Amino acid sequence: MQTIAVDKNELFNLIKKAVREVVQEEMGRAWLEGLATVTDEEQEDINRRHGKPDRPRKIEFRETVEL
């Protein structure tokens, strides 16, 4: 087995970073799960009441999130 020497502060920072990443992923997952979905019928009702947009919106940013 190989041994690696790591400074206490460096180890703390590595663990802190890893925990932060996991918490951010879980918060993102919880946020996505909390978003309400719209059925086709509901979307049609929204379009009837408020009209369809004149043009589709240009996507400025896109990101794929694995769940």
C-alpha positions as CSV (number, residue, x, y, z in Angstrom):
1,M,0.0,0.0,0.0
2,Q,1.3,3.4,-0.9
3,T,1.4,6.3,1.6
4,I,0.9,9.9,0.7
5,A,1.9,12.8,2.9
6,V,-0.7,15.5,3.0
7,D,-0.6,18.7,5.0
8,K,-3.5,19.0,7.5
9,N,-4.8,22.2,5.9
10,E,-4.6,20.7,2.4
11,L,-6.6,17.6,3.6
12,F,-9.2,19.9,5.2
13,N,-9.5,22.0,2.0
14,L,-9.9,18.8,-0.1
15,I,-12.6,17.4,2.1
16,K,-14.3,20.8,2.3
17,K,-14.3,21.1,-1.5
18,A,-15.7,17.6,-1.9
19,V,-18.5,18.2,0.6
20,R,-19.4,21.5,-1.0
21,E,-19.7,19.8,-4.4
22,V,-21.9,17.1,-3.1
23,V,-24.1,19.6,-1.3
24,Q,-24.4,21.8,-4.4
25,E,-25.4,18.7,-6.5
26,E,-28.0,17.7,-4.0
27,M,-29.4,21.2,-3.7
28,G,-29.6,21.4,-7.5
29,R,-31.4,18.0,-7.6
30,A,-33.9,19.1,-4.9
31,W,-34.5,22.3,-6.8
32,L,-35.1,20.5,-10.1
33,E,-37.5,18.0,-8.4
34,G,-39.4,21.0,-6.9
35,L,-40.2,22.5,-10.3
36,A,-43.7,22.2,-11.3
37,T,-44.4,20.5,-14.7
38,V,-47.0,21.7,-17.1
39,T,-49.2,19.2,-18.9
40,D,-50.1,19.7,-22.6
41,E,-53.6,20.7,-21.6
42,E,-52.4,23.3,-19.1
43,Q,-50.0,24.7,-21.7
44,E,-52.8,25.0,-24.2
45,D,-54.9,26.9,-21.6
46,I,-52.0,29.2,-20.9
47,N,-51.6,29.9,-24.6
48,R,-55.3,30.6,-25.0
49,R,-55.4,33.0,-22.1
50,H,-52.1,34.8,-22.8
51,G,-51.3,34.0,-26.4
52,K,-48.3,32.3,-27.8
53,P,-45.0,34.1,-27.8
54,D,-44.4,36.0,-31.1
55,R,-41.1,34.2,-31.5
56,P,-39.4,31.4,-29.6
57,R,-36.8,32.7,-27.1
58,K,-33.2,32.3,-28.0
59,I,-31.5,29.9,-25.6
60,E,-28.6,31.8,-24.1
61,F,-27.3,29.1,-21.8
62,R,-27.7,25.3,-21.8
63,E,-26.4,22.8,-19.3
64,T,-27.1,19.1,-19.0
65,V,-27.5,17.8,-15.5
66,E,-27.3,14.1,-14.6
67,L,-29.8,12.9,-12.0
